[in-house]
Amino acid sequence: MNTFLISSRNLQKALEKAQGIIKENKIDKFDIELLEPIQALGIEDVRNIQKKIFLKPFRGDKKALIIKLN
């Protein structure tokens, strides 16, 4: 399993990089999840994210989870 962490002050460039990784790895659109938390993530949020990460992809053999923080 590969994990990528993209951190950038420029949100648009970070999302473009994520899209590039998704395209390069041929991740199906049904296996992509975008999270946009309203407030800071707590420990329970992180635990829920971990559970989602370990679930089997819906259509392909890989999946993506994008956490968009403002």
N, CA, C and O atoms as a Maestro MAE file, in Angstrom:
{
 s_m_m2io_version
 :::
 2.0.0
}

f_m_ct {
 s_m_title
 :::
 protein
 m_atom[280] {
  # First column is atom index #
  i_m_mmod_type
  r_m_x_coord
  r_m_y_coord
  r_m_z_coord
  i_m_residue_number
  s_m_chain_name
  s_m_pdb_residue_name
  s_m_pdb_atom_name
  i_m_atomic_number
  :::
  1 25 0.846 -1.169 0.000 1 A "MET " " N  " 7
  2 3 0.000 0.000 0.000 1 A "MET " " CA " 6
  3 2 0.894 1.236 0.000 1 A "MET " " C  " 6
  4 15 1.858 1.313 0.762 1 A "MET " " O  " 8
  5 25 0.574 2.184 -0.845 2 A "ASN " " N  " 7
  6 3 1.289 3.455 -0.892 2 A "ASN " " CA " 6
  7 2 0.466 4.527 -0.218 2 A "ASN " " C  " 6
  8 15 -0.762 4.540 -0.307 2 A "ASN " " O  " 8
  9 25 1.149 5.415 0.449 3 A "THR " " N  " 7
  10 3 0.494 6.548 1.077 3 A "THR " " CA " 6
  11 2 1.204 7.807 0.630 3 A "THR " " C  " 6
  12 15 2.433 7.874 0.649 3 A "THR " " O  " 8
  13 25 0.438 8.801 0.229 4 A "PHE " " N  " 7
  14 3 1.005 10.075 -0.184 4 A "PHE " " CA " 6
  15 2 0.440 11.165 0.716 4 A "PHE " " C  " 6
  16 15 -0.754 11.177 1.014 4 A "PHE " " O  " 8
  17 25 1.291 12.067 1.142 5 A "LEU " " N  " 7
  18 3 0.866 13.223 1.910 5 A "LEU " " CA " 6
  19 2 1.295 14.455 1.138 5 A "LEU " " C  " 6
  20 15 2.482 14.660 0.885 5 A "LEU " " O  " 8
  21 25 0.333 15.265 0.772 6 A "ILE " " N  " 7
  22 3 0.615 16.494 0.032 6 A "ILE " " CA " 6
  23 2 0.243 17.657 0.929 6 A "ILE " " C  " 6
  24 15 -0.904 17.779 1.357 6 A "ILE " " O  " 8
  25 25 1.198 18.494 1.206 7 A "SER " " N  " 7
  26 3 0.969 19.671 2.042 7 A "SER " " CA " 6
  27 2 1.414 20.891 1.249 7 A "SER " " C  " 6
  28 15 2.532 20.938 0.737 7 A "SER " " O  " 8
  29 25 0.533 21.873 1.153 8 A "SER " " N  " 7
  30 3 0.851 23.044 0.346 8 A "SER " " CA " 6
  31 2 0.054 24.249 0.840 8 A "SER " " C  " 6
  32 15 -1.073 24.116 1.316 8 A "SER " " O  " 8
  33 25 0.650 25.396 0.718 9 A "ARG " " N  " 7
  34 3 -0.087 26.629 1.015 9 A "ARG " " CA " 6
  35 2 -1.052 26.959 -0.119 9 A "ARG " " C  " 6
  36 15 -2.028 27.683 0.078 9 A "ARG " " O  " 8
  37 25 -0.777 26.428 -1.297 10 A "ASN " " N  " 7
  38 3 -1.618 26.654 -2.462 10 A "ASN " " CA " 6
  39 2 -2.542 25.450 -2.631 10 A "ASN " " C  " 6
  40 15 -2.126 24.405 -3.130 10 A "ASN " " O  " 8
  41 25 -3.785 25.603 -2.218 11 A "LEU " " N  " 7
  42 3 -4.755 24.513 -2.247 11 A "LEU " " CA " 6
  43 2 -4.972 23.990 -3.663 11 A "LEU " " C  " 6
  44 15 -5.082 22.780 -3.863 11 A "LEU " " O  " 8
  45 25 -5.034 24.872 -4.630 12 A "GLN " " N  " 7
  46 3 -5.273 24.460 -6.017 12 A "GLN " " CA " 6
  47 2 -4.152 23.557 -6.522 12 A "GLN " " C  " 6
  48 15 -4.418 22.537 -7.157 12 A "GLN " " O  " 8
  49 25 -2.900 23.922 -6.244 13 A "LYS " " N  " 7
  50 3 -1.773 23.101 -6.686 13 A "LYS " " CA " 6
  51 2 -1.770 21.742 -5.988 13 A "LYS " " C  " 6
  52 15 -1.435 20.727 -6.599 13 A "LYS " " O  " 8
  53 25 -2.145 21.724 -4.705 14 A "ALA " " N  " 7
  54 3 -2.205 20.465 -3.966 14 A "ALA " " CA " 6
  55 2 -3.265 19.543 -4.565 14 A "ALA " " C  " 6
  56 15 -3.030 18.346 -4.726 14 A "ALA " " O  " 8
  57 25 -4.432 20.099 -4.894 15 A "LEU " " N  " 7
  58 3 -5.490 19.292 -5.491 15 A "LEU " " CA " 6
  59 2 -5.095 18.793 -6.880 15 A "LEU " " C  " 6
  60 15 -5.426 17.668 -7.256 15 A "LEU " " O  " 8
  61 25 -4.389 19.627 -7.640 16 A "GLU " " N  " 7
  62 3 -3.907 19.204 -8.959 16 A "GLU " " CA " 6
  63 2 -2.915 18.055 -8.820 16 A "GLU " " C  " 6
  64 15 -2.951 17.106 -9.604 16 A "GLU " " O  " 8
  65 25 -2.037 18.133 -7.835 17 A "LYS " " N  " 7
  66 3 -1.066 17.055 -7.591 17 A "LYS " " CA " 6
  67 2 -1.799 15.774 -7.202 17 A "LYS " " C  " 6
  68 15 -1.460 14.692 -7.682 17 A "LYS " " O  " 8
  69 25 -2.798 15.895 -6.338 18 A "ALA " " N  " 7
  70 3 -3.586 14.729 -5.935 18 A "ALA " " CA " 6
  71 2 -4.283 14.106 -7.147 18 A "ALA " " C  " 6
  72 15 -4.302 12.884 -7.292 18 A "ALA " " O  " 8
  73 25 -4.852 14.939 -8.009 19 A "GLN " " N  " 7
  74 3 -5.507 14.438 -9.214 19 A "GLN " " CA " 6
  75 2 -4.520 13.712 -10.119 19 A "GLN " " C  " 6
  76 15 -4.859 12.702 -10.737 19 A "GLN " " O  " 8
  77 25 -3.291 14.235 -10.195 20 A "GLY " " N  " 7
  78 3 -2.248 13.579 -10.985 20 A "GLY " " CA " 6
  79 2 -1.913 12.200 -10.441 20 A "GLY " " C  " 6
  80 15 -1.765 11.248 -11.207 20 A "GLY " " O  " 8
  81 25 -1.794 12.088 -9.133 21 A "ILE " " N  " 7
  82 3 -1.507 10.799 -8.503 21 A "ILE " " CA " 6
  83 2 -2.665 9.828 -8.736 21 A "ILE " " C  " 6
  84 15 -2.446 8.648 -9.008 21 A "ILE " " O  " 8
  85 25 -3.891 10.329 -8.630 22 A "ILE " " N  " 7
  86 3 -5.076 9.502 -8.859 22 A "ILE " " CA " 6
  87 2 -5.093 8.987 -10.297 22 A "ILE " " C  " 6
  88 15 -5.362 7.811 -10.539 22 A "ILE " " O  " 8
  89 25 -4.807 9.863 -11.234 23 A "LYS " " N  " 7
  90 3 -4.798 9.470 -12.647 23 A "LYS " " CA " 6
  91 2 -3.664 8.485 -12.922 23 A "LYS " " C  " 6
  92 15 -3.864 7.486 -13.613 23 A "LYS " " O  " 8
  93 25 -2.500 8.756 -12.394 24 A "GLU " " N  " 7
  94 3 -1.327 7.894 -12.596 24 A "GLU " " CA " 6
  95 2 -1.563 6.485 -12.050 24 A "GLU " " C  " 6
  96 15 -1.111 5.503 -12.640 24 A "GLU " " O  " 8
  97 25 -2.262 6.390 -10.939 25 A "ASN " " N  " 7
  98 3 -2.534 5.098 -10.313 25 A "ASN " " CA " 6
  99 2 -3.844 4.475 -10.776 25 A "ASN " " C  " 6
  100 15 -4.229 3.411 -10.291 25 A "ASN " " O  " 8
  101 25 -4.532 5.128 -11.712 26 A "LYS " " N  " 7
  102 3 -5.775 4.628 -12.307 26 A "LYS " " CA " 6
  103 2 -6.812 4.271 -11.239 26 A "LYS " " C  " 6
  104 15 -7.379 3.178 -11.236 26 A "LYS " " O  " 8
  105 25 -7.039 5.215 -10.344 27 A "ILE " " N  " 7
  106 3 -8.014 5.012 -9.272 27 A "ILE " " CA " 6
  107 2 -9.391 5.414 -9.779 27 A "ILE " " C  " 6
  108 15 -9.585 6.529 -10.261 27 A "ILE " " O  " 8
  109 25 -10.336 4.505 -9.667 28 A "ASP " " N  " 7
  110 3 -11.700 4.735 -10.140 28 A "ASP " " CA " 6
  111 2 -12.367 5.842 -9.333 28 A "ASP " " C  " 6
  112 15 -12.091 5.997 -8.144 28 A "ASP " " O  " 8
  113 25 -13.239 6.607 -9.971 29 A "LYS " " N  " 7
  114 3 -13.897 7.737 -9.300 29 A "LYS " " CA " 6
  115 2 -14.745 7.284 -8.106 29 A "LYS " " C  " 6
  116 15 -14.970 8.062 -7.180 29 A "LYS " " O  " 8
  117 25 -15.214 6.036 -8.121 30 A "PHE " " N  " 7
  118 3 -15.997 5.523 -7.000 30 A "PHE " " CA " 6
  119 2 -15.122 5.170 -5.798 30 A "PHE " " C  " 6
  120 15 -15.634 4.931 -4.705 30 A "PHE " " O  " 8
  121 25 -13.814 5.137 -5.997 31 A "ASP " " N  " 7
  122 3 -12.877 4.811 -4.930 31 A "ASP " " CA " 6
  123 2 -12.132 6.040 -4.418 31 A "ASP " " C  " 6
  124 15 -11.082 5.921 -3.786 31 A "ASP " " O  " 8
  125 25 -12.679 7.210 -4.696 32 A "ILE " " N  " 7
  126 3 -12.093 8.468 -4.234 32 A "ILE " " CA " 6
  127 2 -13.066 9.108 -3.253 32 A "ILE " " C  " 6
  128 15 -14.256 9.245 -3.538 32 A "ILE " " O  " 8
  129 25 -12.549 9.492 -2.111 33 A "GLU " " N  " 7
  130 3 -13.387 10.176 -1.113 33 A "GLU " " CA " 6
  131 2 -12.711 11.488 -0.733 33 A "GLU " " C  " 6
  132 15 -11.512 11.525 -0.457 33 A "GLU " " O  " 8
  133 25 -13.485 12.545 -0.722 34 A "LEU " " N  " 7
  134 3 -12.991 13.871 -0.346 34 A "LEU " " CA " 6
  135 2 -13.633 14.268 0.977 34 A "LEU " " C  " 6
  136 15 -14.857 14.348 1.086 34 A "LEU " " O  " 8
  137 25 -12.802 14.512 1.972 35 A "LEU " " N  " 7
  138 3 -13.276 14.968 3.271 35 A "LEU " " CA " 6
  139 2 -12.924 16.439 3.442 35 A "LEU " " C  " 6
  140 15 -11.784 16.843 3.210 35 A "LEU " " O  " 8
  141 25 -13.893 17.228 3.842 36 A "GLU " " N  " 7
  142 3 -13.677 18.650 4.103 36 A "GLU " " CA " 6
  143 2 -14.197 18.963 5.498 36 A "GLU " " C  " 6
  144 15 -15.317 19.451 5.648 36 A "GLU " " O  " 8
  145 25 -13.390 18.686 6.521 37 A "PRO " " N  " 7
  146 3 -13.849 18.937 7.890 37 A "PRO " " CA " 6
  147 2 -14.097 20.426 8.138 37 A "PRO " " C  " 6
  148 15 -13.367 21.286 7.647 37 A "PRO " " O  " 8
  149 25 -15.135 20.700 8.905 38 A "ILE " " N  " 7
  150 3 -15.494 22.082 9.227 38 A "ILE " " CA " 6
  151 2 -14.545 22.650 10.279 38 A "ILE " " C  " 6
  152 15 -14.202 23.832 10.244 38 A "ILE " " O  " 8
  153 25 -14.129 21.809 11.202 39 A "GLN " " N  " 7
  154 3 -13.229 22.245 12.264 39 A "GLN " " CA " 6
  155 2 -12.022 21.312 12.304 39 A "GLN " " C  " 6
  156 15 -11.924 20.388 11.497 39 A "GLN " " O  " 8
  157 25 -11.122 21.546 13.221 40 A "ALA " " N  " 7
  158 3 -9.926 20.718 13.357 40 A "ALA " " CA " 6
  159 2 -10.310 19.258 13.597 40 A "ALA " " C  " 6
  160 15 -11.327 18.965 14.225 40 A "ALA " " O  " 8
  161 25 -9.480 18.353 13.088 41 A "LEU " " N  " 7
  162 3 -9.740 16.927 13.267 41 A "LEU " " CA " 6
  163 2 -9.394 16.493 14.683 41 A "LEU " " C  " 6
  164 15 -8.353 16.870 15.222 41 A "LEU " " O  " 8
  165 25 -10.259 15.714 15.270 42 A "GLY " " N  " 7
  166 3 -10.011 15.160 16.598 42 A "GLY " " CA " 6
  167 2 -9.581 13.709 16.481 42 A "GLY " " C  " 6
  168 15 -9.540 13.161 15.379 42 A "GLY " " O  " 8
  169 25 -9.263 13.088 17.594 43 A "ILE " " N  " 7
  170 3 -8.796 11.705 17.601 43 A "ILE " " CA " 6
  171 2 -9.859 10.755 17.060 43 A "ILE " " C  " 6
  172 15 -9.527 9.781 16.385 43 A "ILE " " O  " 8
  173 25 -11.124 11.022 17.346 44 A "GLU " " N  " 7
  174 3 -12.200 10.172 16.833 44 A "GLU " " CA " 6
  175 2 -12.294 10.281 15.308 44 A "GLU " " C  " 6
  176 15 -12.554 9.288 14.630 44 A "GLU " " O  " 8
  177 25 -12.083 11.478 14.775 45 A "ASP " " N  " 7
  178 3 -12.067 11.673 13.325 45 A "ASP " " CA " 6
  179 2 -10.951 10.847 12.688 45 A "ASP " " C  " 6
  180 15 -11.154 10.203 11.659 45 A "ASP " " O  " 8
  181 25 -9.787 10.874 13.302 46 A "VAL " " N  " 7
  182 3 -8.641 10.122 12.789 46 A "VAL " " CA " 6
  183 2 -8.933 8.622 12.829 46 A "VAL " " C  " 6
  184 15 -8.584 7.901 11.894 46 A "VAL " " O  " 8
  185 25 -9.560 8.153 13.884 47 A "ARG " " N  " 7
  186 3 -9.914 6.734 13.975 47 A "ARG " " CA " 6
  187 2 -10.892 6.333 12.868 47 A "ARG " " C  " 6
  188 15 -10.761 5.261 12.277 47 A "ARG " " O  " 8
  189 25 -11.864 7.193 12.593 48 A "ASN " " N  " 7
  190 3 -12.823 6.918 11.517 48 A "ASN " " CA " 6
  191 2 -12.135 6.916 10.157 48 A "ASN " " C  " 6
  192 15 -12.466 6.102 9.295 48 A "ASN " " O  " 8
  193 25 -11.192 7.812 9.963 49 A "ILE " " N  " 7
  194 3 -10.431 7.847 8.711 49 A "ILE " " CA " 6
  195 2 -9.639 6.555 8.549 49 A "ILE " " C  " 6
  196 15 -9.596 5.986 7.459 49 A "ILE " " O  " 8
  197 25 -9.016 6.091 9.622 50 A "GLN " " N  " 7
  198 3 -8.266 4.834 9.574 50 A "GLN " " CA " 6
  199 2 -9.166 3.669 9.166 50 A "GLN " " C  " 6
  200 15 -8.759 2.815 8.378 50 A "GLN " " O  " 8
  201 25 -10.376 3.632 9.695 51 A "LYS " " N  " 7
  202 3 -11.311 2.566 9.333 51 A "LYS " " CA " 6
  203 2 -11.632 2.612 7.840 51 A "LYS " " C  " 6
  204 15 -11.683 1.573 7.182 51 A "LYS " " O  " 8
  205 25 -11.848 3.812 7.308 52 A "LYS " " N  " 7
  206 3 -12.161 3.963 5.884 52 A "LYS " " CA " 6
  207 2 -10.989 3.545 5.007 52 A "LYS " " C  " 6
  208 15 -11.179 2.945 3.949 52 A "LYS " " O  " 8
  209 25 -9.788 3.862 5.446 53 A "ILE " " N  " 7
  210 3 -8.603 3.536 4.661 53 A "ILE " " CA " 6
  211 2 -8.459 2.023 4.493 53 A "ILE " " C  " 6
  212 15 -8.045 1.559 3.431 53 A "ILE " " O  " 8
  213 25 -8.792 1.261 5.515 54 A "PHE " " N  " 7
  214 3 -8.595 -0.179 5.471 54 A "PHE " " CA " 6
  215 2 -9.732 -0.950 4.807 54 A "PHE " " C  " 6
  216 15 -9.640 -2.168 4.652 54 A "PHE " " O  " 8
  217 25 -10.803 -0.261 4.413 55 A "LEU " " N  " 7
  218 3 -11.876 -0.923 3.678 55 A "LEU " " CA " 6
  219 2 -11.423 -1.207 2.246 55 A "LEU " " C  " 6
  220 15 -10.635 -0.455 1.674 55 A "LEU " " O  " 8
  221 25 -11.921 -2.279 1.688 56 A "LYS " " N  " 7
  222 3 -11.585 -2.664 0.318 56 A "LYS " " CA " 6
  223 2 -12.155 -1.627 -0.668 56 A "LYS " " C  " 6
  224 15 -13.259 -1.123 -0.464 56 A "LYS " " O  " 8
  225 25 -11.404 -1.310 -1.733 57 A "PRO " " N  " 7
  226 3 -11.931 -0.393 -2.759 57 A "PRO " " CA " 6
  227 2 -13.211 -0.949 -3.384 57 A "PRO " " C  " 6
  228 15 -13.399 -2.164 -3.451 57 A "PRO " " O  " 8
  229 25 -14.079 -0.062 -3.836 58 A "PHE " " N  " 7
  230 3 -15.373 -0.450 -4.391 58 A "PHE " " CA " 6
  231 2 -15.240 -1.062 -5.781 58 A "PHE " " C  " 6
  232 15 -15.806 -2.122 -6.048 58 A "PHE " " O  " 8
  233 25 -14.494 -0.400 -6.669 59 A "ARG " " N  " 7
  234 3 -14.390 -0.873 -8.051 59 A "ARG " " CA " 6
  235 2 -12.995 -1.324 -8.458 59 A "ARG " " C  " 6
  236 15 -12.849 -2.340 -9.137 59 A "ARG " " O  " 8
  237 25 -11.984 -0.594 -8.058 60 A "GLY " " N  " 7
  238 3 -10.630 -0.909 -8.495 60 A "GLY " " CA " 6
  239 2 -9.859 -1.670 -7.440 60 A "GLY " " C  " 6
  240 15 -10.429 -2.287 -6.540 60 A "GLY " " O  " 8
  241 25 -8.537 -1.607 -7.577 61 A "ASP " " N  " 7
  242 3 -7.690 -2.259 -6.587 61 A "ASP " " CA " 6
  243 2 -6.980 -1.249 -5.687 61 A "ASP " " C  " 6
  244 15 -6.213 -1.622 -4.801 61 A "ASP " " O  " 8
  245 25 -7.251 0.047 -5.931 62 A "LYS " " N  " 7
  246 3 -6.677 1.124 -5.114 62 A "LYS " " CA " 6
  247 2 -7.761 2.135 -4.808 62 A "LYS " " C  " 6
  248 15 -8.785 2.197 -5.488 62 A "LYS " " O  " 8
  249 25 -7.524 2.921 -3.784 63 A "LYS " " N  " 7
  250 3 -8.476 3.980 -3.458 63 A "LYS " " CA " 6
  251 2 -7.734 5.206 -2.965 63 A "LYS " " C  " 6
  252 15 -6.559 5.135 -2.604 63 A "LYS " " O  " 8
  253 25 -8.434 6.333 -2.954 64 A "ALA " " N  " 7
  254 3 -7.848 7.602 -2.526 64 A "ALA " " CA " 6
  255 2 -8.749 8.267 -1.511 64 A "ALA " " C  " 6
  256 15 -9.974 8.240 -1.624 64 A "ALA " " O  " 8
  257 25 -8.126 8.858 -0.528 65 A "LEU " " N  " 7
  258 3 -8.829 9.642 0.475 65 A "LEU " " CA " 6
  259 2 -8.144 10.999 0.540 65 A "LEU " " C  " 6
  260 15 -6.970 11.090 0.899 65 A "LEU " " O  " 8
  261 25 -8.865 12.039 0.198 66 A "ILE " " N  " 7
  262 3 -8.311 13.389 0.192 66 A "ILE " " CA " 6
  263 2 -8.946 14.154 1.330 66 A "ILE " " C  " 6
  264 15 -10.170 14.236 1.430 66 A "ILE " " O  " 8
  265 25 -8.109 14.715 2.192 67 A "ILE " " N  " 7
  266 3 -8.588 15.526 3.296 67 A "ILE " " CA " 6
  267 2 -8.235 16.968 2.964 67 A "ILE " " C  " 6
  268 15 -7.063 17.343 2.954 67 A "ILE " " O  " 8
  269 25 -9.240 17.758 2.697 68 A "LYS " " N  " 7
  270 3 -9.057 19.148 2.292 68 A "LYS " " CA " 6
  271 2 -9.252 20.047 3.508 68 A "LYS " " C  " 6
  272 15 -10.375 20.265 3.963 68 A "LYS " " O  " 8
  273 25 -8.152 20.558 4.020 69 A "LEU " " N  " 7
  274 3 -8.186 21.452 5.175 69 A "LEU " " CA " 6
  275 2 -8.009 22.885 4.704 69 A "LEU " " C  " 6
  276 15 -7.175 23.164 3.843 69 A "LEU " " O  " 8
  277 25 -8.776 23.770 5.257 70 A "ASN " " N  " 7
  278 3 -8.649 25.186 4.885 70 A "ASN " " CA " 6
  279 2 -7.790 25.932 5.879 70 A "ASN " " C  " 6
  280 15 -7.573 27.134 5.727 70 A "ASN " " O  " 8
  :::
 }
 m_bond[279] {
  # First column is bond index #
  i_m_from
  i_m_to
  i_m_order
  :::
  1 1 2 1
  2 2 3 1
  3 3 4 2
  4 3 5 1
  5 5 6 1
  6 6 7 1
  7 7 8 2
  8 7 9 1
  9 9 10 1
  10 10 11 1
  11 11 12 2
  12 11 13 1
  13 13 14 1
  14 14 15 1
  15 15 16 2
  16 15 17 1
  17 17 18 1
  18 18 19 1
  19 19 20 2
  20 19 21 1
  21 21 22 1
  22 22 23 1
  23 23 24 2
  24 23 25 1
  25 25 26 1
  26 26 27 1
  27 27 28 2
  28 27 29 1
  29 29 30 1
  30 30 31 1
  31 31 32 2
  32 31 33 1
  33 33 34 1
  34 34 35 1
  35 35 36 2
  36 35 37 1
  37 37 38 1
  38 38 39 1
  39 39 40 2
  40 39 41 1
  41 41 42 1
  42 42 43 1
  43 43 44 2
  44 43 45 1
  45 45 46 1
  46 46 47 1
  47 47 48 2
  48 47 49 1
  49 49 50 1
  50 50 51 1
  51 51 52 2
  52 51 53 1
  53 53 54 1
  54 54 55 1
  55 55 56 2
  56 55 57 1
  57 57 58 1
  58 58 59 1
  59 59 60 2
  60 59 61 1
  61 61 62 1
  62 62 63 1
  63 63 64 2
  64 63 65 1
  65 65 66 1
  66 66 67 1
  67 67 68 2
  68 67 69 1
  69 69 70 1
  70 70 71 1
  71 71 72 2
  72 71 73 1
  73 73 74 1
  74 74 75 1
  75 75 76 2
  76 75 77 1
  77 77 78 1
  78 78 79 1
  79 79 80 2
  80 79 81 1
  81 81 82 1
  82 82 83 1
  83 83 84 2
  84 83 85 1
  85 85 86 1
  86 86 87 1
  87 87 88 2
  88 87 89 1
  89 89 90 1
  90 90 91 1
  91 91 92 2
  92 91 93 1
  93 93 94 1
  94 94 95 1
  95 95 96 2
  96 95 97 1
  97 97 98 1
  98 98 99 1
  99 99 100 2
  100 99 101 1
  101 101 102 1
  102 102 103 1
  103 103 104 2
  104 103 105 1
  105 105 106 1
  106 106 107 1
  107 107 108 2
  108 107 109 1
  109 109 110 1
  110 110 111 1
  111 111 112 2
  112 111 113 1
  113 113 114 1
  114 114 115 1
  115 115 116 2
  116 115 117 1
  117 117 118 1
  118 118 119 1
  119 119 120 2
  120 119 121 1
  121 121 122 1
  122 122 123 1
  123 123 124 2
  124 123 125 1
  125 125 126 1
  126 126 127 1
  127 127 128 2
  128 127 129 1
  129 129 130 1
  130 130 131 1
  131 131 132 2
  132 131 133 1
  133 133 134 1
  134 134 135 1
  135 135 136 2
  136 135 137 1
  137 137 138 1
  138 138 139 1
  139 139 140 2
  140 139 141 1
  141 141 142 1
  142 142 143 1
  143 143 144 2
  144 143 145 1
  145 145 146 1
  146 146 147 1
  147 147 148 2
  148 147 149 1
  149 149 150 1
  150 150 151 1
  151 151 152 2
  152 151 153 1
  153 153 154 1
  154 154 155 1
  155 155 156 2
  156 155 157 1
  157 157 158 1
  158 158 159 1
  159 159 160 2
  160 159 161 1
  161 161 162 1
  162 162 163 1
  163 163 164 2
  164 163 165 1
  165 165 166 1
  166 166 167 1
  167 167 168 2
  168 167 169 1
  169 169 170 1
  170 170 171 1
  171 171 172 2
  172 171 173 1
  173 173 174 1
  174 174 175 1
  175 175 176 2
  176 175 177 1
  177 177 178 1
  178 178 179 1
  179 179 180 2
  180 179 181 1
  181 181 182 1
  182 182 183 1
  183 183 184 2
  184 183 185 1
  185 185 186 1
  186 186 187 1
  187 187 188 2
  188 187 189 1
  189 189 190 1
  190 190 191 1
  191 191 192 2
  192 191 193 1
  193 193 194 1
  194 194 195 1
  195 195 196 2
  196 195 197 1
  197 197 198 1
  198 198 199 1
  199 199 200 2
  200 199 201 1
  201 201 202 1
  202 202 203 1
  203 203 204 2
  204 203 205 1
  205 205 206 1
  206 206 207 1
  207 207 208 2
  208 207 209 1
  209 209 210 1
  210 210 211 1
  211 211 212 2
  212 211 213 1
  213 213 214 1
  214 214 215 1
  215 215 216 2
  216 215 217 1
  217 217 218 1
  218 218 219 1
  219 219 220 2
  220 219 221 1
  221 221 222 1
  222 222 223 1
  223 223 224 2
  224 223 225 1
  225 225 226 1
  226 226 227 1
  227 227 228 2
  228 227 229 1
  229 229 230 1
  230 230 231 1
  231 231 232 2
  232 231 233 1
  233 233 234 1
  234 234 235 1
  235 235 236 2
  236 235 237 1
  237 237 238 1
  238 238 239 1
  239 239 240 2
  240 239 241 1
  241 241 242 1
  242 242 243 1
  243 243 244 2
  244 243 245 1
  245 245 246 1
  246 246 247 1
  247 247 248 2
  248 247 249 1
  249 249 250 1
  250 250 251 1
  251 251 252 2
  252 251 253 1
  253 253 254 1
  254 254 255 1
  255 255 256 2
  256 255 257 1
  257 257 258 1
  258 258 259 1
  259 259 260 2
  260 259 261 1
  261 261 262 1
  262 262 263 1
  263 263 264 2
  264 263 265 1
  265 265 266 1
  266 266 267 1
  267 267 268 2
  268 267 269 1
  269 269 270 1
  270 270 271 1
  271 271 272 2
  272 271 273 1
  273 273 274 1
  274 274 275 1
  275 275 276 2
  276 275 277 1
  277 277 278 1
  278 278 279 1
  279 279 280 2
  :::
 }
}
